[in-house]
């Protein structure tokens, strides 16, 4: 009889243990992301797991919110700033490439450390200051440093928002920061507001214009002209603004390259030319390649660069704030392509080259 009671007790204990384990592993359905394709969040009662591009990192909820973080990407600075969380950044890499003036001030005040660059990390300095988390991208050059840090108990979250093909998909990465820094509700509200504004601007353009313009992008890099396929984010923005991207017939998830002659043959008569880089005037542009003057857009002065917001060190806010404010980027493009639709709007990221 005693053996039977003992056996029954063991069975009940095992059953309760299994139920407890199942409850802990029970995953709340992830409906966090609607446009982002390269990231997911799985959440149980005790654990939050973030999966991105083959990397997974789990957090025990009792260890949250994060209050001490180091970042290796300027985009992470942007997301944290949007949620009012810059005070929790204790270290950054490539400080000179960060546009955000608050970060520059904090570095000068020595409240934020410079922990390395895109080629090398200061392991000793990082371990000495023991961040709860490092936010990085999957840069293979830094893989050996990341491995060493992880072996010493430092959590590293790899976020590659730049691989997303939808502008709002990039914005949705803000929800990751909301989860980890106890700003979930605020993050959701901001994402919704930006999404609504983006859709509103897109609808104004799509409803009122027939797409009677054509657009060329980028410039030569050496002997090659790199261009986005129609499925990439840059082309998506142009098409949402009805810019009639010249190379929309190129599909795929990667950019492609052409010779000058190939681009000229197809884009000579393009009405607009945008995303010209590293120049501030048409004369500077001509100095880099005299053949640019052959294009109609150049001859008519319809050339635009996204370099209106650059600091003294050459850092460009388009690559920071532009990530989380595609609605502003779209508004800029709408103003360029169809200025009559936005008579009172002033370009924010873009400027017309003179």
C-alpha positions as CSV (number, residue, x, y, z in Angstrom):
1,X,0.0,0.0,0.0
2,X,2.8,2.4,0.9
3,X,4.5,1.6,-2.4
4,X,1.3,2.4,-4.3
5,X,0.9,5.7,-2.5
6,X,4.6,6.5,-3.2
7,X,4.2,5.6,-6.9
8,X,1.1,7.8,-7.1
9,X,2.9,10.7,-5.4
10,X,5.8,10.4,-7.9
11,X,3.4,10.3,-10.9
12,X,1.6,13.4,-9.6
13,X,4.9,15.2,-9.1
14,X,6.1,14.4,-12.6
15,X,2.7,15.5,-14.0
16,X,2.9,18.8,-12.2
17,X,6.5,19.2,-13.3
18,X,5.6,18.6,-16.9
19,X,2.7,21.1,-16.7
20,X,5.0,23.7,-15.1
21,X,7.6,23.1,-17.9
22,X,5.0,23.3,-20.6
23,X,3.6,26.6,-19.1
24,X,7.1,28.1,-19.0
25,X,7.7,27.0,-22.6
26,X,4.2,28.2,-23.7
27,X,4.9,30.8,-26.4
28,X,2.7,33.8,-26.7
29,X,1.9,34.2,-30.4
30,X,4.1,36.8,-31.9
31,X,2.1,39.5,-33.8
32,X,4.7,42.2,-33.1
33,X,5.9,42.7,-36.6
34,X,3.6,43.3,-39.6
35,X,6.2,44.4,-42.2
36,X,9.6,43.4,-40.8
37,X,10.6,40.0,-42.3
38,X,14.0,39.3,-40.7
39,X,13.1,39.4,-37.1
40,X,10.7,37.7,-34.6
41,X,10.0,37.9,-30.9
42,X,8.8,34.8,-29.0
43,X,7.6,35.4,-25.5
44,X,6.7,33.2,-22.5
45,X,5.7,34.1,-19.0
46,X,9.4,34.3,-18.0
47,X,11.5,34.6,-21.2
48,X,11.7,36.9,-24.2
49,X,13.6,35.5,-27.2
50,X,14.6,37.6,-30.2
51,X,15.5,35.9,-33.4
52,X,17.2,37.8,-36.3
53,X,19.1,36.5,-39.3
54,X,19.9,33.2,-37.7
55,X,20.9,34.6,-34.3
56,X,18.7,34.1,-31.2
57,X,19.1,35.8,-27.9
58,X,17.0,35.2,-24.8
59,X,16.3,37.4,-21.8
60,X,14.9,36.4,-18.5
61,X,12.2,39.0,-17.7
62,X,13.5,39.4,-14.2
63,X,16.7,40.9,-15.7
64,X,14.7,43.5,-17.6
65,X,14.5,46.4,-18.3
66,X,18.0,47.0,-19.7
67,X,19.7,50.0,-18.0
68,X,23.2,49.7,-19.3
69,X,23.8,49.2,-23.0
70,X,26.6,49.7,-25.5
71,X,25.9,50.2,-29.2
72,X,27.9,49.5,-32.4
73,X,25.4,51.0,-34.9
74,X,24.1,54.5,-35.4
75,X,20.6,53.1,-36.0
76,X,20.5,51.7,-32.4
77,X,21.3,55.3,-31.2
78,X,18.3,56.5,-33.3
79,X,15.9,53.9,-31.8
80,X,17.0,54.6,-28.3
81,X,16.7,58.3,-28.8
82,X,13.2,58.0,-30.1
83,X,12.2,56.4,-26.8
84,X,14.1,58.9,-24.7
85,X,16.7,56.2,-23.6
86,X,20.0,57.8,-24.6
87,X,20.9,58.1,-20.9
88,X,21.4,54.3,-20.8
89,X,24.0,54.2,-23.5
90,X,27.4,53.7,-21.9
91,X,29.6,53.2,-25.0
92,X,29.6,53.5,-28.8
93,X,31.8,52.6,-31.7
94,X,32.7,54.9,-34.6
95,X,31.8,57.9,-32.6
96,X,32.8,60.3,-35.4
97,X,30.2,58.7,-37.7
98,X,27.3,59.4,-35.4
99,X,25.2,62.4,-36.3
100,X,23.2,62.7,-33.0
101,X,24.5,65.8,-31.3
102,X,23.5,64.5,-27.8
103,X,25.8,61.5,-28.3
104,X,28.6,63.8,-29.3
105,X,28.1,66.0,-26.3
106,X,28.0,62.9,-24.0
107,X,31.3,61.7,-25.5
108,X,32.9,65.1,-24.8
109,X,31.6,64.9,-21.3
110,X,33.0,61.4,-21.0
111,X,29.6,60.0,-19.9
112,X,29.7,57.8,-23.0
113,X,32.8,55.7,-23.8
114,X,34.4,55.2,-27.2
115,X,34.7,51.4,-27.3
116,X,36.2,50.8,-30.8
117,X,35.3,51.0,-34.4
118,X,33.9,48.8,-37.3
119,X,37.3,47.0,-37.4
120,X,38.2,46.5,-33.8
121,X,36.7,46.6,-30.3
122,X,38.3,47.5,-27.0
123,X,37.5,44.3,-25.2
124,X,39.2,45.3,-22.0
125,X,37.3,48.5,-21.7
126,X,34.0,46.8,-22.5
127,X,34.5,44.0,-19.9
128,X,35.7,46.5,-17.3
129,X,32.3,48.4,-17.6
130,X,30.2,45.2,-18.0
131,X,27.2,46.4,-20.1
132,X,24.0,44.4,-19.7
133,X,23.8,44.3,-23.5
134,X,25.6,45.2,-26.7
135,X,23.6,46.0,-29.8
136,X,25.4,45.3,-33.0
137,X,24.9,44.2,-36.5
138,X,26.2,41.0,-38.0
139,X,29.5,42.5,-39.1
140,X,31.8,39.5,-39.9
141,X,34.9,41.7,-39.2
142,X,34.0,42.0,-35.5
143,X,32.9,38.3,-35.2
144,X,36.0,37.3,-33.2
145,X,35.6,40.2,-30.8
146,X,31.9,39.4,-30.3
147,X,32.8,35.7,-29.6
148,X,35.2,36.8,-27.0
149,X,32.7,39.0,-25.3
150,X,30.0,36.4,-25.4
151,X,32.4,33.9,-23.8
152,X,32.8,36.4,-21.0
153,X,29.1,36.6,-20.4
154,X,28.2,39.7,-22.4
155,X,24.9,39.5,-24.3
156,X,25.0,40.7,-27.9
157,X,21.9,41.4,-29.9
158,X,22.4,41.5,-33.6
159,X,20.0,43.8,-35.4
160,X,20.2,44.2,-39.2
161,X,17.3,46.5,-39.9
162,X,19.0,47.7,-43.0
163,X,18.2,44.4,-44.7
164,X,14.4,45.0,-44.5
165,X,12.7,45.8,-47.8
166,X,9.8,47.8,-46.4
167,X,10.4,51.2,-44.8
168,X,7.9,50.5,-42.1
169,X,9.6,47.2,-41.5
170,X,12.7,49.2,-40.3
171,X,10.5,51.3,-38.1
172,X,9.1,48.2,-36.4
173,X,12.5,47.4,-34.9
174,X,11.6,50.1,-32.4
175,X,9.4,47.5,-30.8
176,X,12.5,45.4,-29.8
177,X,13.7,48.3,-27.8
178,X,10.3,48.8,-26.3
179,X,10.4,45.2,-25.1
180,X,13.9,45.3,-23.6
181,X,13.7,48.8,-22.0
182,X,10.2,48.7,-20.6
183,X,8.8,51.1,-23.2
184,X,6.5,48.7,-25.0
185,X,3.4,50.9,-25.1
186,X,5.3,54.0,-26.2
187,X,7.1,52.1,-28.9
188,X,3.9,50.7,-30.3
189,X,2.3,54.2,-30.3
190,X,5.2,55.7,-32.2
191,X,5.3,53.0,-34.8
192,X,1.6,53.4,-35.4
193,X,1.8,57.1,-35.7
194,X,4.7,56.9,-38.2
195,X,2.9,54.2,-40.2
196,X,-0.3,56.3,-40.4
197,X,1.6,59.4,-41.5
198,X,3.5,57.4,-44.1
199,X,0.3,55.9,-45.5
200,X,-1.4,59.3,-45.5
201,X,1.4,60.9,-47.6
202,X,1.5,57.9,-49.9
203,X,-2.3,58.1,-50.4
204,X,-2.1,61.8,-51.3
205,X,0.5,61.0,-54.0
206,X,-1.1,57.9,-55.3
207,X,-4.6,59.3,-55.6
208,X,-3.7,62.7,-57.1
209,X,-0.9,61.9,-59.5
210,X,-0.5,59.4,-62.4
211,X,3.3,59.0,-62.0
212,X,4.2,61.2,-65.0
213,X,7.9,61.5,-63.9
214,X,10.9,59.2,-64.1
215,X,13.8,58.8,-61.7
216,X,17.4,57.8,-61.8
217,X,19.3,57.1,-58.6
218,X,22.9,57.0,-57.3
219,X,26.2,57.7,-59.1
220,X,29.3,55.8,-60.3
221,X,31.5,54.0,-57.8
222,X,34.8,53.6,-59.6
223,X,33.8,52.1,-63.0
224,X,30.5,50.6,-61.7
225,X,27.0,52.1,-61.2
226,X,25.3,50.3,-58.4
227,X,21.5,50.4,-58.4
228,X,18.7,48.9,-56.3
229,X,16.4,46.3,-57.7
230,X,12.6,47.1,-57.5
231,X,12.3,45.0,-54.4
232,X,14.8,47.0,-52.3
233,X,13.8,49.7,-49.9
234,X,15.2,52.6,-51.9
235,X,13.1,51.6,-54.9
236,X,10.1,51.0,-52.7
237,X,10.2,54.6,-51.4
238,X,10.5,56.0,-54.9
239,X,7.6,53.9,-56.1
240,X,5.4,54.8,-53.1
241,X,6.1,58.4,-54.1
242,X,5.2,57.6,-57.8
243,X,8.7,58.5,-58.9
244,X,8.6,55.8,-61.7
245,X,12.0,54.4,-61.0
246,X,13.8,53.8,-64.3
247,X,15.1,50.3,-63.4
248,X,11.9,48.9,-62.0
249,X,12.2,45.9,-64.3
250,X,15.2,44.6,-62.3
251,X,13.9,42.3,-59.6
252,X,15.5,40.5,-56.6
253,X,16.7,41.2,-53.1
254,X,20.2,42.5,-54.1
255,X,21.4,45.5,-55.8
256,X,22.9,45.1,-59.3
257,X,25.6,46.9,-61.2
258,X,25.8,48.4,-64.7
259,X,28.3,50.3,-66.8
260,X,27.9,54.0,-67.4
261,X,26.8,53.3,-71.0
262,X,24.1,50.9,-69.9
263,X,22.7,53.4,-67.4
264,X,22.9,56.3,-69.9
265,X,21.1,54.4,-72.6
266,X,18.1,53.8,-70.3
267,X,18.1,56.9,-68.1
268,X,19.3,59.7,-70.3
269,X,15.8,61.3,-70.3
270,X,14.9,60.7,-66.7
271,X,13.2,63.7,-65.2
272,X,14.8,63.5,-61.8
273,X,18.1,62.2,-60.4
274,X,18.2,61.6,-56.7
275,X,20.5,60.1,-54.0
276,X,23.6,61.7,-55.5
277,X,26.3,61.4,-52.9
278,X,29.4,63.2,-51.6
279,X,28.8,66.4,-53.6
280,X,27.1,69.7,-52.7
281,X,26.7,71.3,-56.1
282,X,26.3,70.5,-59.8
283,X,29.9,71.7,-60.4
284,X,31.3,69.3,-57.8
285,X,29.3,66.6,-59.5
286,X,30.7,67.5,-62.9
287,X,34.2,67.4,-61.5
288,X,33.8,63.8,-60.4
289,X,32.6,62.7,-63.8
290,X,32.1,65.1,-66.8
291,X,29.8,62.5,-68.4
292,X,27.1,63.2,-65.8
293,X,26.3,66.4,-67.8
294,X,24.9,64.3,-70.6
295,X,21.8,63.4,-68.6
296,X,18.6,65.6,-69.0
297,X,18.1,65.7,-65.2
298,X,21.5,67.3,-64.8
299,X,21.0,69.8,-67.6
300,X,17.7,70.9,-66.2
301,X,19.0,71.0,-62.6
302,X,16.7,68.3,-61.3
303,X,19.4,66.6,-59.2
304,X,18.9,66.0,-55.5
305,X,21.2,64.7,-52.7
306,X,20.1,63.5,-49.2
307,X,22.9,65.5,-47.6
308,X,21.0,68.5,-46.2
309,X,21.6,67.3,-42.6
310,X,25.3,66.6,-42.3
311,X,27.4,67.7,-39.3
312,X,31.0,69.1,-39.3
313,X,32.4,65.6,-39.1
314,X,30.5,64.4,-42.2
315,X,27.9,62.3,-40.4
316,X,24.6,62.2,-42.2
317,X,21.3,62.3,-40.3
318,X,19.6,60.6,-43.3
319,X,21.2,57.3,-42.1
320,X,20.0,57.8,-38.6
321,X,16.7,59.6,-38.2
322,X,15.8,58.6,-41.8
323,X,15.7,55.0,-40.7
324,X,12.8,55.6,-38.3
325,X,11.2,58.4,-40.1
326,X,10.5,57.1,-43.6
327,X,7.4,59.3,-43.6
328,X,9.7,62.3,-43.8
329,X,11.8,60.7,-46.5
330,X,8.6,60.0,-48.5
331,X,7.4,63.5,-47.9
332,X,10.7,64.8,-49.3
333,X,10.3,62.6,-52.4
334,X,6.7,63.7,-52.9
335,X,7.8,67.3,-52.7
336,X,10.5,66.7,-55.3
337,X,8.4,64.8,-57.8
338,X,5.1,66.6,-57.3
339,X,5.8,70.0,-55.5
340,X,2.3,71.2,-56.2
341,X,0.9,68.6,-53.8
342,X,2.9,69.9,-50.8
343,X,3.2,73.7,-51.4
344,X,4.0,74.5,-47.7
345,X,6.5,71.7,-47.1
346,X,10.2,72.3,-46.9
347,X,12.7,69.5,-47.8
348,X,14.2,67.9,-44.6
349,X,16.8,65.4,-45.7
350,X,17.2,66.3,-49.4
351,X,18.5,69.4,-51.1
352,X,18.5,70.4,-54.8
353,X,22.0,70.7,-56.2
354,X,22.7,74.2,-57.7
